[in-house]
Amino acid sequence: MNWESKEILITIKTYPRTSKKYVETVCTGGVSIKEKRFLRIYPIPFRDLDQNKQYKKYNIISANVCKSQDDRRPESYKVDTDTIKIIDWLDSNDKWLKRKQIVLPLVDKSMCYVLNEQETKDKSLGLIKPERIDFYSCKAKTEDESDKKMCYAQLGFFNKSKNEIESVPYEFRYKFFCSGESACPGHDYMIIDWEIGQAYRDWSKLYHTEKMLLDKIREKWLTQICASKNDIHFYVGNTKRFRENFMVLGAFYPPK
């Protein structure tokens, strides 16, 4: 493997998922500072990282990475988690100016373009501008608890222990059209951002009914994040196994 050190602005951090191979991982994506392109780095056992390595969104990290041999998506790199160093954090001052200077040059023409154009057929991470956005929730598929417990049981072989990550019983989804694409048929994508899963867990302790909780999440992710005062964009990405299945990995929403 050809390892190389890269500086990466973290822009994508998804809710943890159990993994038979890695027990629990967090999908992480960002922008290579030098190459000015999106990268996906994995596996990230985020809750097992030392405290000084637990990055947050818009941290700039350095780490040794190498191109994945078992994931042919061009943005996918394996990371040596022992080499992760947090070197900066870009604040939201001046209408997110520092962040915009790195992120906005990477905006794709549209989601339709990413899906349909030959030159973007291998693209698996991107940033698109939506319009006519709606938000809804629905019951998630029931996770196989026996598989989940088996994943965490593996930790016993390494004398580690960790509470199982709490499953979120809902899918949260955005429906939207592509800005500037008159023929766009519309898109309906699941949101897998860390914040929305964490919000469900935290707010479930504050609101007495499921309806109040779901209404609060809708207010945050539609009324506030997608407010007309914001220049809303979505980070999107697909899965290794099903390349045509894209999801919303997070929102980029600086004030206009």
C-alpha positions in Angstrom: 0.0 0.0 0.0 1.2 3.5 -0.8 0.5 5.6 2.2 0.6 9.3 2.1 -0.1 12.1 4.5 -3.1 14.4 3.5 -4.7 17.4 5.1 -8.5 17.0 5.0 -11.3 19.4 5.9 -14.0 17.2 7.5 -17.4 18.0 6.0 -19.3 14.7 6.4 -19.7 12.6 9.5 -22.5 10.1 9.6 -24.4 8.4 12.4 -22.4 5.2 13.6 -23.4 1.9 12.0 -22.6 -1.6 13.2 -20.2 -3.6 11.0 -19.4 -7.3 11.1 -15.8 -6.5 10.0 -15.1 -3.3 12.1 -17.8 -3.6 14.8 -18.9 0.0 14.5 -17.9 2.7 12.0 -18.6 6.3 11.1 -18.5 7.2 7.4 -16.3 10.3 7.1 -15.8 12.6 4.1 -14.1 15.8 3.5 -12.1 17.9 1.1 -8.4 17.3 0.4 -6.9 20.7 1.0 -4.1 20.2 -1.5 -6.0 18.4 -4.3 -9.3 20.3 -3.8 -11.5 17.3 -4.2 -13.7 15.1 -2.0 -12.3 12.1 -0.2 -14.0 9.4 1.9 -11.9 7.9 4.7 -12.6 4.7 6.5 -12.8 2.6 8.6 -13.3 5.1 11.5 -14.2 3.5 14.8 -15.0 6.9 16.1 -15.9 6.1 19.7 -12.7 4.2 20.1 -10.5 7.1 19.0 -8.4 8.9 21.6 -10.1 12.1 22.7 -7.5 14.2 21.0 -8.4 12.5 17.6 -12.2 12.8 17.8 -12.7 15.4 15.1 -15.8 17.4 14.5 -17.2 18.9 11.3 -15.0 21.6 9.8 -11.9 20.4 11.6 -8.9 20.2 9.4 -7.1 16.9 10.2 -3.9 15.3 8.9 -3.7 11.6 8.5 -1.9 8.9 6.5 -4.2 7.4 3.9 -4.0 5.1 0.9 -6.3 4.3 -2.0 -8.7 1.6 -1.1 -8.1 -1.7 -2.8 -11.5 -3.2 -2.1 -13.6 -0.1 -2.9 -13.2 1.1 -6.4 -15.1 4.4 -5.8 -12.5 7.1 -6.7 -13.0 9.0 -3.5 -12.5 6.1 -1.1 -9.3 5.9 0.9 -8.3 3.8 3.9 -6.9 5.7 6.9 -4.4 4.8 9.6 -6.3 6.1 12.6 -3.2 6.2 14.7 -1.9 9.0 12.5 -4.9 11.3 12.8 -4.1 14.8 14.1 -6.5 17.7 14.5 -4.7 20.8 13.3 -7.4 23.5 12.9 -11.1 24.3 12.9 -12.8 26.6 10.5 -15.3 28.8 12.2 -18.6 30.2 10.8 -17.6 33.9 11.0 -18.2 36.2 8.0 -21.1 34.1 6.7 -18.9 30.9 6.8 -16.3 32.6 4.6 -13.4 30.2 5.5 -15.6 27.1 4.8 -17.1 28.5 1.6 -13.6 29.2 0.1 -12.9 25.5 0.3 -16.3 23.9 -0.2 -18.2 25.9 -2.8 -15.7 25.5 -5.7 -16.7 21.8 -5.6 -20.5 22.3 -6.2 -21.8 19.9 -8.9 -24.0 21.1 -11.7 -27.0 19.2 -10.3 -28.0 15.8 -8.8 -29.5 14.9 -12.2 -26.1 15.6 -13.8 -24.3 13.4 -11.2 -26.7 10.5 -11.9 -27.0 10.7 -15.7 -23.8 12.1 -17.2 -21.1 9.7 -18.5 -18.3 11.8 -17.1 -19.7 11.6 -13.6 -20.8 7.9 -13.6 -18.1 6.9 -11.1 -18.7 9.9 -8.8 -19.7 8.8 -5.3 -19.4 12.0 -3.3 -20.6 15.4 -4.2 -22.3 18.7 -3.3 -25.5 19.8 -5.0 -27.9 22.7 -4.8 -31.5 21.7 -4.2 -34.8 23.7 -4.4 -38.4 23.1 -3.4 -37.3 21.0 -0.5 -39.5 19.0 1.8 -38.8 16.8 4.7 -40.5 13.8 6.2 -40.0 10.8 8.5 -41.0 7.2 8.3 -40.5 4.0 10.3 -37.0 2.5 9.7 -36.5 -1.1 8.8 -36.1 -3.1 12.0 -32.4 -3.8 12.6 -31.4 -7.4 13.2 -30.6 -7.2 16.9 -28.8 -10.6 16.9 -26.4 -9.4 14.2 -25.9 -6.2 16.1 -25.1 -8.1 19.4 -22.7 -10.4 17.6 -20.8 -7.3 16.3 -20.3 -5.9 19.8 -19.5 -9.4 21.2 -16.4 -9.4 19.1 -15.0 -6.7 21.4 -14.6 -9.3 24.1 -11.7 -10.9 22.2 -9.8 -7.6 22.5 -10.8 -6.9 26.1 -12.7 -3.8 25.2 -16.2 -2.9 26.2 -18.6 -0.3 24.8 -22.3 0.4 25.0 -24.2 -0.5 21.8 -25.0 2.4 19.7 -28.7 3.2 20.0 -30.7 2.5 16.8 -32.9 5.3 15.6 -36.3 3.8 14.7 -37.1 6.3 12.0 -35.7 7.3 8.6 -35.5 11.0 8.0 -35.7 12.0 4.3 -35.4 15.0 2.1 -37.5 15.4 -1.1 -36.2 18.0 -3.5 -35.7 19.1 -7.0 -32.4 20.2 -8.7 -31.9 23.9 -8.8 -31.7 25.1 -12.4 -32.9 21.8 -13.9 -36.3 22.3 -15.4 -36.7 18.6 -16.3 -35.7 17.3 -12.9 -38.1 14.6 -11.9 -37.4 15.1 -8.2 -35.3 13.1 -5.7 -36.1 11.5 -2.4 -33.1 10.7 -0.2 -32.5 9.4 3.3 -30.5 11.7 5.6 -27.7 9.8 7.5 -25.9 12.8 9.1 -24.5 12.3 12.6 -26.4 15.3 13.9 -29.9 14.1 13.1 -29.4 10.7 14.7 -27.9 12.4 17.8 -30.8 14.9 17.9 -33.3 12.0 18.0 -31.5 10.4 20.9 -31.0 13.7 22.9 -34.5 15.2 22.2 -36.3 12.0 22.9 -35.5 12.7 26.6 -37.0 16.2 26.3 -40.3 15.7 24.5 -43.2 13.8 25.9 -44.7 12.4 22.7 -43.2 11.0 19.5 -45.2 13.6 17.5 -43.6 16.5 19.4 -40.1 15.0 18.9 -40.6 14.4 15.1 -42.1 17.9 14.7 -39.0 19.4 16.4 -36.7 17.5 14.1 -38.7 18.6 11.1 -38.5 22.2 12.3 -34.8 22.0 12.7 -33.9 20.2 9.4 -36.5 22.0 7.2 -37.6 25.3 8.6 -34.2 26.3 10.1 -31.5 24.6 8.0 -33.4 25.0 4.7 -34.6 28.5 5.5 -34.8 31.0 2.6 -32.1 33.1 4.2 -29.6 30.3 3.8 -27.7 29.3 0.7 -28.6 25.6 1.1 -26.5 22.8 -0.4 -26.6 19.0 0.3 -23.6 16.7 0.6 -24.5 13.5 -1.2 -22.9 10.1 -1.5 -23.7 6.6 -2.5 -22.9 3.1 -1.1 -20.2 0.8 -2.1 -22.6 -2.0 -3.0 -25.3 0.0 -4.6 -23.8 2.8 -6.6 -27.1 4.2 -7.9 -28.4 4.7 -4.3 -27.5 8.1 -3.1 -28.2 9.6 0.3 -27.9 13.1 1.9 -24.8 13.0 4.1 -25.3 16.5 5.5 -26.2 20.1 4.7 -24.0 23.1 3.9 -26.1 26.2 4.6 -24.2 29.5 5.0 -26.3 32.6 5.2 -26.9 34.3 1.9 
